[in-house]
C-alpha cells in the first residue's frame, strides 16, 4: 500500500492529473474574482476536450486543436457572459445550462462525425503535444533513492509546464497589475469601480474571456495529452472539483495550485489502487474512484474554516442601490 | 462676479413615470459651500448623480467653469475635476486605503508606482487638510468616519476641484460631523467648491454660503444662507409652514412598566454587543436612547421585543420577567408594541398590500377571521380606518406596501402598533427617511400616546429627535450605557457621551 501512496510513479501521475484541475481552477479564479460565478467550467472543459480531440483527429496538429478548443470554450464563455452580464440573469442557471449543452452537443456531434458512440478516434502521434525534458535531468535519474523523485518533474507534455507557469502569473497579475486591481475591485464592489469611471461590463467580459481560454487549455490537455481521445462525459466532474479547490483555496492562486495537486494526488492514487486487495477481499474499483470526490466533500465540509468569496460574486450589477 | 464653478441648465430627468428632475437650473459659485436641501425623493441625489455622470439627463446642459461639457460617465466627471462622496461609500472593503485611492487612476499597467505616489500624496493632503489616515489600513476595518475621510481623499487625489457630498453626516457622531465641517471649511478657503446635499436644516445653516431648495423634482428656491432662516427653508422644502419644535408638556411618570436589569447580549463571535445595560421606563414618559448607529441599540431593541434571547440579565415588563421566555407574539398580546428600526425588512412586507402589512403580527386576532380563515373585508376595513386616522396617503389599502413613500409606510406601521392600545411602545428610528411633514405628524402622535399615560422607549440616531421628544435620555456607546441625561441636557455633553467620552457631570 505504501509503495502506491509514495511511489515516484504516483507522484508523476499526480502532476498529470492535477493539470486540468489547475487550468480549470485558475479559470474559476479569474472569473469569480470579477464577481461572475462559473458553474460552467465543467461544460466549457468538456466542449474544449471534444473540439480538441475532433480537430486533432481531422487536422493532426495539437496546436490547431488547442486553438480551436480555446475558440469553442470562449464561445461558451460569451454565452455565459451575455446571460450573466448583459441580461443580468442567474449565473448558476446559466452555468448549468452550459454544462448540459456541452454534454449533449459533444455526444451528438461526435456520433454524427465519427460514428463511434460519441468517442473520437485515437489520436495519431503527430497530433500529440511535444514532451518537455528538463535539461540535465537524465543524469539525475541515476541518483539512488531521490533521483526518480526529482525526475518526476521532467518529461511531461508542454501543457503541464504551461499550467504550472500560469499559477505565479495569475497570482502576480491579480496582486500587482492595474487589471488585477480593477478585477478584484469589481468582484467586491462594482459600484466603486463604476464611480471610479471604469466599465464594469468590460472588466467582467475580460475576466470570463480569460476563463474561456483557460478552460480551453484544460479540455485540450484532458483529451489530447492525458487520454489521447475523447470519450463522453470524460471531464467526470473535474470542473466541479476545480470549483471545490477554488473554495478550498479561498479564491487565491497559490493555494489553488496546492488544492488541485491534492485532488490530483487522490485521483492518481485511485487509478493505481484498482484491483487492490485487503487480505482476500478486492476493493471494488468504484470505491477507489470515489475517493477524490469523497475527500472533496469531507474537506469542504469539515476541514476548511470559513471561506469568504468575493462579495459581489453571483450578483448582477445594476446602477440602482 | 466670477464664472460659476458649475452650472446646471434646464436639467430634466424621468425614471419611467417618475419625474425626478423637472427643468432644474442651478449655479454653484467657485470657492463656496453650496447646500442643496430637500426631502427624501425631492431629486437632490438624482441631480448630483447626473452631474457626476452616473445617470444621463434626458435634456439640459452642464457647464463647468463656463464651458459646456458632456458628462457621460463618472470618468468624464472626474476628468472635469468633479469628485463625489456618496451616501453609501464607494469603497472596496478588503482593499487598503492606498489601493482604494488609486483605483481608476493607476497610471500604468503595474500598480506599484501608483501606490508609492499615492502614499506621498496622501501624506501631503493629510497635512494640508488635517485628514490623517493610515494608508495601509484595510478600509473595511476602519470606523465609518474614517471611511468617509478615505472617500474625500480619493476625490481630492483624483484632482477634484468640486466636491459633492451626499448626506455625509448620517453616519457620523456630532463630533465627527464637526470635524468634517472644519475640513470642508478648509477646502473652501483653499479655493475648492463644495456641494453639500442634506435634509438637515441645521447643517445648512452651520456651514453653507448659499442654499438651493428642491421639492418634488423642482428647484423651488435659492437663498444666501446668511439671509435665510430654518423656518423659511423648512417652509420652502415642504411647501407649507411646518412646526419644527415639538410642543409637549411636562411628563408625569407613573408606575414602572419596563425594567431592564444588567442585560447582556453576545453575538456569534462572543462580542458583547449589549454590555450590562440597565434602565427603566415608566408610564407617561418617553425614554430616548441616543447613540451612533451600531452601538448596540438595535440589539437592545431586539432583546426587549423578544426577537433575540439575551445572553444574561433580566427584562421585566409589567412585573413579569420576560427575557428568556417570551416570543414577540406573546409580548404583543401582553401590550408591548414594537415599531422596528428597519421598516422595509421588518416593519412591513413590501410585496404585500398595505392592508396585509397593516395586520402583520395581529393576523391571529379573532375579529380578523376565525381559525385559519382570514376575513379580507374586515382586514381592508380596519386598514382603511387606520389610514384615515393616521393620514396615510394615498389611503388605498389595496396598494402594494412598496408603493408608499417612507413616511407613509412608517405611518402604516405606527397605526398598526398604536391602534392596539399598548402599554409600552418601543420605536426604532421613527423618522428615518421620512419627510418633514410626516415627521411633525409622527412626533405629535408619539407625544399624544405619552400623554395618554403610555410608556415609550425611543431609539434614534437623530440626536435632535431624541432631544426634542425624550423626557430622559440614555446614551449608548459600544454596547454600554455611557450616561443618562434629562431633556434639557447640553448637546455637546450628549455628543461626547455618544463618542464614548465619559466625564463627570457636565460643568
Interface residues (C-beta under 8 A of the other chain):
Chain A: X176 X177 X178 X179 X180 X181 X182 X184 X185 X188 X189 X191 X192 X193 X194 X195 X196 X197 X198 X311 X319 X321
Chain B: X52 X53 X54 X55 X73 X74 X75 X76 X77 X78 X79 X84 X86 X88 X90 X91 X92 X93 X94 X95 X99 X100 X102 X103 X104 X105 X106 X108 X109 X110 X111 X112 X114
